[in-house]
Amino acid sequence: MAEALTLKFGLNLAQRAECNRLIINSDNLEAIETMQDGGQSAGAAAAIFDDRYHYACDFIMTKFEHCNRETTKVAHELARLARFFSTSDWFEEPISEIVTFLTNDVLVIANE
Protein backbone atom coordinates (compact mmCIF):
# COMPACT_ATOMS: atom_id res chain seq x y z
CA MET A 1 0.00 0.00 0.00
CA ALA A 2 2.82 2.42 0.87
CA GLU A 3 4.46 1.93 -2.53
CA ALA A 4 1.18 2.57 -4.34
CA LEU A 5 0.56 5.77 -2.36
CA THR A 6 4.14 6.91 -2.96
CA LEU A 7 3.66 6.35 -6.68
CA LYS A 8 0.49 8.44 -6.54
CA PHE A 9 2.33 11.27 -4.77
CA GLY A 10 5.26 11.13 -7.23
CA LEU A 11 3.06 11.21 -10.32
CA ASN A 12 1.11 14.16 -8.94
CA LEU A 13 4.39 15.96 -8.24
CA ALA A 14 5.64 15.24 -11.77
CA GLN A 15 2.45 16.68 -13.22
CA ARG A 16 2.73 19.77 -11.02
CA ALA A 17 6.34 20.25 -12.18
CA GLU A 18 5.10 19.87 -15.79
CA CYS A 19 7.32 16.86 -16.45
CA ASN A 20 6.12 14.75 -19.34
CA ARG A 21 8.81 12.07 -19.68
CA LEU A 22 9.30 9.95 -16.58
CA ILE A 23 11.56 7.15 -15.47
CA ILE A 24 10.12 5.87 -12.21
CA ASN A 25 12.56 3.96 -10.00
CA SER A 26 11.67 1.81 -7.02
CA ASP A 27 13.48 -0.76 -4.94
CA ASN A 28 10.16 -2.61 -4.59
CA LEU A 29 10.22 -5.21 -7.35
CA GLU A 30 6.57 -6.13 -6.84
CA ALA A 31 5.45 -2.53 -7.40
CA ILE A 32 7.58 -2.17 -10.54
CA GLU A 33 6.35 -5.48 -11.98
CA THR A 34 2.75 -4.49 -11.19
CA MET A 35 3.13 -1.23 -13.09
CA GLN A 36 4.92 -2.97 -15.98
CA ASP A 37 1.96 -5.39 -16.13
CA GLY A 38 -0.54 -2.58 -16.61
CA GLY A 39 -1.22 -1.88 -12.93
CA GLN A 40 -2.85 -5.27 -12.38
CA SER A 41 -2.57 -6.33 -8.74
CA ALA A 42 -4.49 -8.65 -6.45
CA GLY A 43 -3.36 -6.93 -3.26
CA ALA A 44 -4.98 -4.34 -1.03
CA ALA A 45 -3.59 -1.55 -3.21
CA ALA A 46 -5.01 -2.95 -6.48
CA ALA A 47 -7.30 0.02 -7.14
CA ILE A 48 -4.50 2.52 -6.49
CA PHE A 49 -2.05 0.71 -8.79
CA ASP A 50 -4.69 0.49 -11.53
CA ASP A 51 -5.55 4.17 -11.15
CA ARG A 52 -1.89 5.23 -11.16
CA TYR A 53 -1.10 3.08 -14.20
CA HIS A 54 -3.80 4.82 -16.23
CA TYR A 55 -2.70 8.19 -14.86
CA ALA A 56 0.92 7.43 -15.88
CA CYS A 57 -0.28 6.69 -19.41
CA ASP A 58 -1.23 10.37 -19.76
CA PHE A 59 2.46 11.35 -19.76
CA ILE A 60 4.34 11.34 -23.08
CA MET A 61 6.72 8.66 -21.83
CA THR A 62 6.68 6.66 -18.62
CA LYS A 63 9.12 3.87 -17.85
CA PHE A 64 9.22 1.80 -14.66
CA GLU A 65 12.59 0.48 -13.49
CA HIS A 66 13.68 -1.58 -10.51
CA CYS A 67 16.76 -0.30 -8.68
CA ASN A 68 18.62 -1.20 -5.51
CA ARG A 69 17.76 0.38 -2.18
CA GLU A 70 21.01 2.34 -2.07
CA THR A 71 19.73 4.57 -4.88
CA THR A 72 16.43 5.40 -3.17
CA LYS A 73 17.64 6.96 0.08
CA VAL A 74 16.10 10.37 -0.64
CA ALA A 75 12.75 8.78 -1.49
CA HIS A 76 12.75 6.72 1.70
CA GLU A 77 13.57 9.75 3.82
CA LEU A 78 10.79 11.77 2.15
CA ALA A 79 8.32 8.95 2.75
CA ARG A 80 9.34 8.82 6.41
CA LEU A 81 9.00 12.58 6.81
CA ALA A 82 5.65 12.70 5.01
CA ARG A 83 4.11 10.83 7.92
CA PHE A 84 4.93 13.74 10.24
CA PHE A 85 4.92 16.89 8.10
CA SER A 86 2.68 18.56 5.53
CA THR A 87 4.14 18.08 2.06
CA SER A 88 2.52 21.20 0.58
CA ASP A 89 5.67 23.31 1.04
CA TRP A 90 8.15 20.80 -0.41
CA PHE A 91 7.75 21.79 -4.04
CA GLU A 92 9.83 24.96 -4.26
CA GLU A 93 12.93 23.87 -2.35
CA PRO A 94 14.05 20.79 -0.47
CA ILE A 95 13.35 20.60 3.23
CA SER A 96 16.45 20.77 5.40
CA GLU A 97 16.06 17.16 6.60
CA ILE A 98 16.88 15.77 3.13
CA VAL A 99 19.64 18.14 1.99
CA THR A 100 22.37 15.78 3.23
CA PHE A 101 20.83 12.87 1.30
CA LEU A 102 20.58 15.02 -1.85
CA THR A 103 24.18 16.17 -1.49
CA ASN A 104 25.38 12.58 -1.10
CA ASP A 105 23.45 11.60 -4.25
CA VAL A 106 25.20 14.37 -6.21
CA LEU A 107 28.59 13.34 -4.85
CA VAL A 108 28.05 9.71 -5.90
CA ILE A 109 27.11 10.81 -9.43
CA ALA A 110 30.07 13.20 -9.65
CA ASN A 111 32.52 10.46 -8.56
CA GLU A 112 31.26 7.88 -11.07
C-alpha positions as CSV (number, residue, x, y, z in Angstrom):
1,M,0.0,0.0,0.0
2,A,2.8,2.4,0.9
3,E,4.5,1.9,-2.5
4,A,1.2,2.6,-4.3
5,L,0.6,5.8,-2.4
6,T,4.1,6.9,-3.0
7,L,3.7,6.4,-6.7
8,K,0.5,8.4,-6.5
9,F,2.3,11.3,-4.8
10,G,5.3,11.1,-7.2
11,L,3.1,11.2,-10.3
12,N,1.1,14.2,-8.9
13,L,4.4,16.0,-8.2
14,A,5.6,15.2,-11.8
15,Q,2.5,16.7,-13.2
16,R,2.7,19.8,-11.0
17,A,6.3,20.2,-12.2
18,E,5.1,19.9,-15.8
19,C,7.3,16.9,-16.5
20,N,6.1,14.7,-19.3
21,R,8.8,12.1,-19.7
22,L,9.3,9.9,-16.6
23,I,11.6,7.1,-15.5
24,I,10.1,5.9,-12.2
25,N,12.6,4.0,-10.0
26,S,11.7,1.8,-7.0
27,D,13.5,-0.8,-4.9
28,N,10.2,-2.6,-4.6
29,L,10.2,-5.2,-7.4
30,E,6.6,-6.1,-6.8
31,A,5.4,-2.5,-7.4
32,I,7.6,-2.2,-10.5
33,E,6.3,-5.5,-12.0
34,T,2.8,-4.5,-11.2
35,M,3.1,-1.2,-13.1
36,Q,4.9,-3.0,-16.0
37,D,2.0,-5.4,-16.1
38,G,-0.5,-2.6,-16.6
39,G,-1.2,-1.9,-12.9
40,Q,-2.8,-5.3,-12.4
41,S,-2.6,-6.3,-8.7
42,A,-4.5,-8.7,-6.5
43,G,-3.4,-6.9,-3.3
44,A,-5.0,-4.3,-1.0
45,A,-3.6,-1.5,-3.2
46,A,-5.0,-3.0,-6.5
47,A,-7.3,0.0,-7.1
48,I,-4.5,2.5,-6.5
49,F,-2.1,0.7,-8.8
50,D,-4.7,0.5,-11.5
51,D,-5.5,4.2,-11.2
52,R,-1.9,5.2,-11.2
53,Y,-1.1,3.1,-14.2
54,H,-3.8,4.8,-16.2
55,Y,-2.7,8.2,-14.9
56,A,0.9,7.4,-15.9
57,C,-0.3,6.7,-19.4
58,D,-1.2,10.4,-19.8
59,F,2.5,11.3,-19.8
60,I,4.3,11.3,-23.1
61,M,6.7,8.7,-21.8
62,T,6.7,6.7,-18.6
63,K,9.1,3.9,-17.8
64,F,9.2,1.8,-14.7
65,E,12.6,0.5,-13.5
66,H,13.7,-1.6,-10.5
67,C,16.8,-0.3,-8.7
68,N,18.6,-1.2,-5.5
69,R,17.8,0.4,-2.2
70,E,21.0,2.3,-2.1
71,T,19.7,4.6,-4.9
72,T,16.4,5.4,-3.2
73,K,17.6,7.0,0.1
74,V,16.1,10.4,-0.6
75,A,12.7,8.8,-1.5
76,H,12.8,6.7,1.7
77,E,13.6,9.8,3.8
78,L,10.8,11.8,2.1
79,A,8.3,8.9,2.7
80,R,9.3,8.8,6.4
81,L,9.0,12.6,6.8
82,A,5.7,12.7,5.0
83,R,4.1,10.8,7.9
84,F,4.9,13.7,10.2
85,F,4.9,16.9,8.1
86,S,2.7,18.6,5.5
87,T,4.1,18.1,2.1
88,S,2.5,21.2,0.6
89,D,5.7,23.3,1.0
90,W,8.2,20.8,-0.4
91,F,7.8,21.8,-4.0
92,E,9.8,25.0,-4.3
93,E,12.9,23.9,-2.4
94,P,14.1,20.8,-0.5
95,I,13.4,20.6,3.2
96,S,16.5,20.8,5.4
97,E,16.1,17.2,6.6
98,I,16.9,15.8,3.1
99,V,19.6,18.1,2.0
100,T,22.4,15.8,3.2
101,F,20.8,12.9,1.3
102,L,20.6,15.0,-1.8
103,T,24.2,16.2,-1.5
104,N,25.4,12.6,-1.1
105,D,23.5,11.6,-4.3
106,V,25.2,14.4,-6.2
107,L,28.6,13.3,-4.8
108,V,28.1,9.7,-5.9
109,I,27.1,10.8,-9.4
110,A,30.1,13.2,-9.6
111,N,32.5,10.5,-8.6
112,E,31.3,7.9,-11.1
